[in-house]
């Protein structure tokens, strides 16, 4: 089984802009519409991090929020992922980036305790090889976009709800261009080459 692991952050407690439908044309009785957003003068609390695990084959996701990105939190997250993965899986291939925290001695000790894990480190400057990276955009769209947060607890709840929603509507996560960006095929029969 392949599991893509990474962390997103820092995620600040602030307002996140969203898309609003605005009429760009002026009418006789009203001026042209403008996108409006309440002024946000910065962070209200300390920022935090979202740690995530994605199974590309099924599309299932596991997330956990932490107030800091520390080795202790990373090991705790790996323990939670170990419990999340079914026990009948013999081999777990964890795709990671080259962050120093991912290669620490404590991670090697975790690997000794759980020998079914094998860590696969992606090459430098190749973040697109880890499928959780594009999924972070989906999580931001589901949990953060268009909302204003006053506390870190609100962000934790939003991330948990978004993860639950995604897992209820999960699908295999495929690397590459999305289907809607591929050109449509023209129906018909291919022409045979002319023989003279």
C-alpha positions in Angstrom: 0.0 0.0 0.0 1.3 3.5 -0.9 0.7 6.4 1.5 1.6 10.0 0.7 2.6 11.9 3.8 3.3 15.6 4.3 2.3 18.7 6.3 0.6 21.9 5.2 1.4 25.2 6.9 1.7 27.4 8.7 -2.1 27.9 8.5 -2.9 31.2 10.1 -6.0 32.2 12.0 -7.3 34.8 9.7 -9.8 35.5 6.8 -9.4 33.4 3.7 -10.8 35.1 0.5 -13.4 33.2 -1.5 -15.1 33.5 -4.8 -18.2 35.8 -4.9 -20.3 36.4 -8.0 -20.0 40.1 -8.9 -21.6 41.8 -11.9 -18.9 43.7 -13.8 -21.3 45.7 -15.8 -23.0 48.9 -14.7 -26.7 49.3 -15.1 -28.8 52.4 -15.2 -29.7 52.2 -11.5 -26.6 50.6 -10.1 -22.9 50.9 -10.5 -20.6 48.1 -11.5 -20.1 45.5 -8.8 -16.9 45.3 -6.8 -15.6 42.3 -4.9 -15.7 43.3 -1.2 -14.0 41.7 1.8 -13.9 42.7 5.4 -10.5 44.2 6.3 -8.4 41.7 8.2 -5.5 43.2 10.1 -3.6 40.1 10.7 -3.4 37.0 12.8 -5.5 36.6 15.9 -3.7 33.6 17.3 -0.6 31.6 16.5 -0.6 29.6 13.3 -0.6 25.8 13.2 0.1 22.9 10.9 -2.1 20.3 9.2 -0.4 16.9 8.9 -1.9 14.6 6.2 -1.8 11.1 4.8 -3.4 10.1 1.5 -3.9 6.7 0.0 -3.9 7.4 -3.7 -5.4 4.0 -4.6 -8.6 4.6 -2.7 -8.5 8.4 -2.2 -9.0 8.1 1.6 -7.3 10.8 3.7 -6.3 11.1 7.3 -5.5 14.5 8.8 -4.3 15.8 12.2 -3.7 19.3 13.3 -0.9 20.5 15.5 0.1 24.0 16.8 3.8 23.4 15.9 5.8 21.5 13.3 8.1 19.5 15.6 9.6 16.0 15.5 7.4 14.9 18.5 4.3 15.8 16.5 5.6 14.0 13.4 6.2 10.8 15.4 2.8 11.1 17.0 1.2 11.6 13.5 3.1 8.5 12.2 1.7 6.5 15.2 -1.9 7.7 14.3 -1.3 6.7 10.6 -0.1 3.3 11.7 -3.3 2.8 13.6 -5.3 4.1 10.6 -3.8 1.7 8.1 -5.4 -1.8 8.2 -3.4 -4.4 10.1 -3.6 -6.9 7.2 -1.4 -4.7 5.0 2.0 -6.3 4.8 4.0 -3.4 3.3 3.5 0.4 3.6 5.4 2.6 1.2 5.4 6.1 2.6 6.2 8.9 0.1 7.8 11.9 1.8 9.8 15.0 0.9 13.3 15.6 2.2 12.5 17.6 5.2 15.1 17.1 8.0 12.4 16.1 10.4 11.3 13.2 8.1 14.9 11.7 8.2 15.5 12.1 12.0 16.8 9.3 14.2 13.4 9.0 15.9 11.8 8.2 12.5 14.4 5.5 12.1 13.5 4.1 15.5 9.8 4.2 14.4 10.8 2.2 11.4 12.5 -0.4 13.6 9.4 -0.7 15.7 7.1 -1.0 12.7 9.1 -2.9 10.0 6.3 -3.0 7.5 7.0 0.7 6.8 9.4 1.7 4.0 10.1 5.4 3.5 10.5 6.6 -0.1 12.0 10.1 -0.3 11.2 12.1 -3.4 13.9 14.0 -5.2 14.6 17.6 -4.3 12.4 20.1 -6.2 10.0 17.4 -7.2 7.1 18.1 -4.9 4.6 17.2 -7.6 5.6 13.5 -7.2 3.9 13.4 -3.8 0.1 13.2 -4.5 -0.8 14.9 -1.2 0.5 18.2 -2.5 -2.3 18.8 -5.0 -4.8 17.4 -2.4 -3.8 20.3 -0.1 -5.4 22.6 -2.6 -8.6 20.6 -2.4 -8.5 20.8 1.4 -8.0 24.5 1.4 -11.0 24.8 -0.9 -13.2 22.6 1.3 -12.1 23.9 4.7 -10.7 27.4 4.5 -11.8 29.3 1.4 -14.3 32.1 1.9 -14.3 31.8 5.7 -13.1 33.9 8.6 -11.5 32.2 11.6 -11.2 33.7 15.1 -9.4 30.8 16.8 -7.2 27.8 16.0 -10.0 25.5 17.3 -12.3 26.7 14.5 -9.6 25.8 11.9 -9.2 22.3 13.5 -13.0 21.8 13.2 -13.1 23.0 9.6 -10.3 20.7 8.6 -11.9 17.7 10.4 -15.3 18.4 8.7 -13.6 18.8 5.3 -11.7 15.5 5.7 -14.9 13.7 6.8 -16.7 15.1 3.7 -13.8 14.1 1.4 -13.7 10.5 2.8 -17.5 10.2 2.3 -17.1 11.2 -1.4 -13.6 9.8 -2.0 -12.3 8.6 -5.3 -8.9 7.3 -6.5 -6.4 10.2 -6.7 -4.7 10.1 -10.1 -1.5 12.0 -10.9 -1.6 14.1 -14.0 -3.9 16.5 -15.7 -7.5 16.6 -14.7 -10.0 15.0 -17.1 -11.7 18.3 -17.9 -8.5 19.8 -19.3 -8.1 17.0 -21.9 -9.3 17.8 -25.4 -12.4 16.1 -26.5 -12.1 13.3 -29.1 -14.1 13.7 -32.3 -16.4 10.8 -32.9 -16.0 9.0 -36.2 -13.9 6.5 -38.1 -10.2 7.2 -38.7 -9.3 7.6 -42.4 -7.2 4.9 -44.0 -4.1 6.0 -45.8 -4.5 6.4 -49.5 -2.7 3.8 -51.6 -1.8 4.9 -55.2 
